[in-house]
Amino acid sequence: MTNHVKLAEFARELRNNPTPFEIILWKYLKSSQLGGYKFRRQSVIGPIICDFLCPSKGLIVEVDGDTHDPVRDAKRDARLADMGYITMRFTNYEVGRSLEAVLDLIFEKLQALPDRWEGYPRPHPNPSPKGEGLFE
């Protein structure tokens, strides 16, 4: 089994067993509820699994528990930055006690970031129903 397949399986496991604070934040990020921006949970980027990713802006949101290592996280964030991503980190405490402020900060960052697909053809938000388009 390749590393990518293992990573994808581990990401699926993480999606199926989120932390209580990831559940809280996901309630507000899912279904494009935060300003219409789409987020994915436990996305694989290279060798890294990110808690939440807004692909159109390249914004990663991480919810850090007590076990996070700031030095390791800084290296990880730098690696993601080298790939063109911006990482925002919030603690479990911040998500649990100041959720509105966390959401405001995420929304402000989303609005400030350029669209990653500017100048490129964008995928249609609503693909053709079965039976229409190229594969009739």
C-alpha positions as CSV (number, residue, x, y, z in Angstrom):
1,M,0.0,0.0,0.0
2,T,1.4,3.4,-1.0
3,N,2.0,6.2,1.5
4,H,-0.7,8.3,-0.3
5,V,-3.3,5.5,0.1
6,K,-2.4,5.1,3.7
7,L,-2.7,8.9,4.3
8,A,-6.0,9.0,2.5
9,E,-7.3,6.1,4.7
10,F,-6.1,7.9,7.8
11,A,-7.8,11.1,6.7
12,R,-11.0,9.2,6.3
13,E,-10.6,7.8,9.8
14,L,-10.1,11.3,11.2
15,R,-13.2,12.5,9.3
16,N,-15.2,9.7,10.9
17,N,-13.8,10.4,14.4
18,P,-13.5,14.2,14.8
19,T,-12.5,15.9,18.0
20,P,-15.4,17.7,19.9
21,F,-13.8,21.0,18.9
22,E,-13.6,20.0,15.2
23,I,-17.3,19.1,15.4
24,I,-18.1,22.5,16.8
25,L,-16.1,24.4,14.1
26,W,-17.3,22.2,11.2
27,K,-20.9,23.0,12.1
28,Y,-20.2,26.5,10.9
29,L,-17.8,25.8,8.1
30,K,-19.7,23.0,6.3
31,S,-22.1,23.6,3.4
32,S,-20.4,27.0,2.5
33,Q,-22.1,28.6,5.5
34,L,-19.2,31.0,6.3
35,G,-19.7,33.7,3.6
36,G,-20.3,31.1,0.9
37,Y,-16.7,29.7,1.1
38,K,-16.5,25.9,0.7
39,F,-14.4,24.0,3.2
40,R,-13.2,20.3,3.2
41,R,-12.4,18.3,6.3
42,Q,-9.2,16.4,6.8
43,S,-7.8,17.2,3.4
44,V,-4.6,15.6,2.3
45,I,-2.0,18.1,0.9
46,G,1.2,16.3,0.0
47,P,2.3,14.4,3.1
48,I,0.1,16.5,5.4
49,I,-3.5,16.1,6.6
50,C,-5.2,19.4,7.3
51,D,-8.1,19.8,9.7
52,F,-10.1,22.2,7.3
53,L,-9.2,23.5,3.9
54,C,-10.8,26.2,1.8
55,P,-9.4,25.2,-1.6
56,S,-10.5,28.4,-3.5
57,K,-8.4,30.6,-1.1
58,G,-5.7,28.1,-0.1
59,L,-6.6,28.7,3.6
60,I,-6.0,25.9,6.1
61,V,-7.6,26.1,9.5
62,E,-6.1,23.9,12.3
63,V,-7.7,23.2,15.7
64,D,-4.9,22.4,18.1
65,G,-5.4,20.3,21.2
66,D,-3.0,19.9,24.1
67,T,-0.7,17.5,22.3
68,H,0.4,19.9,19.6
69,D,4.1,20.7,19.4
70,P,4.6,24.4,18.4
71,V,8.0,23.7,16.8
72,R,6.7,20.8,14.7
73,D,3.6,22.9,13.8
74,A,5.8,25.8,12.6
75,K,7.8,23.5,10.3
76,R,4.5,22.0,9.0
77,D,3.0,25.5,8.4
78,A,6.2,26.6,6.6
79,R,6.1,23.5,4.4
80,L,2.4,24.3,3.5
81,A,3.4,27.9,2.9
82,D,6.0,26.7,0.4
83,M,3.1,25.0,-1.4
84,G,1.1,28.2,-1.5
85,Y,-1.2,27.7,1.5
86,I,-1.9,29.9,4.5
87,T,-2.5,28.3,7.9
88,M,-4.5,29.7,10.7
89,R,-4.3,27.9,14.1
90,F,-6.8,28.0,16.9
91,T,-6.7,26.1,20.2
92,N,-9.5,24.0,21.5
93,Y,-10.0,26.6,24.2
94,E,-10.5,29.4,21.5
95,V,-13.0,27.3,19.6
96,G,-14.9,26.3,22.7
97,R,-14.9,29.7,24.4
98,S,-14.6,32.3,21.6
99,L,-16.2,30.6,18.6
100,E,-17.7,33.8,17.2
101,A,-14.3,35.5,17.3
102,V,-12.7,32.5,15.6
103,L,-15.3,32.6,12.9
104,D,-14.8,36.3,12.4
105,L,-11.0,35.9,12.1
106,I,-11.4,33.1,9.5
107,F,-14.0,35.1,7.5
108,E,-11.7,38.2,7.5
109,K,-8.8,36.2,6.3
110,L,-10.9,34.6,3.6
111,Q,-12.0,38.0,2.3
112,A,-8.4,39.3,2.4
113,L,-6.9,36.4,0.4
114,P,-6.9,36.4,-3.4
115,D,-8.8,33.8,-5.2
116,R,-6.4,31.0,-6.1
117,W,-8.1,30.3,-9.4
118,E,-8.2,33.9,-10.7
119,G,-7.4,33.9,-14.4
120,Y,-8.0,30.2,-14.7
121,P,-11.2,28.4,-15.8
122,R,-13.1,27.6,-12.7
123,P,-15.0,24.3,-12.2
124,H,-18.7,24.8,-12.5
125,P,-20.3,24.8,-9.0
126,N,-23.2,22.7,-10.2
127,P,-22.0,20.0,-12.6
128,S,-24.4,18.8,-15.3
129,P,-26.9,16.2,-14.1
130,K,-26.5,12.7,-15.5
131,G,-27.5,12.5,-19.1
132,E,-26.4,16.0,-20.0
133,G,-23.1,17.2,-21.3
134,L,-20.2,15.1,-22.7
135,F,-21.2,11.7,-21.4
136,E,-24.8,11.4,-22.7
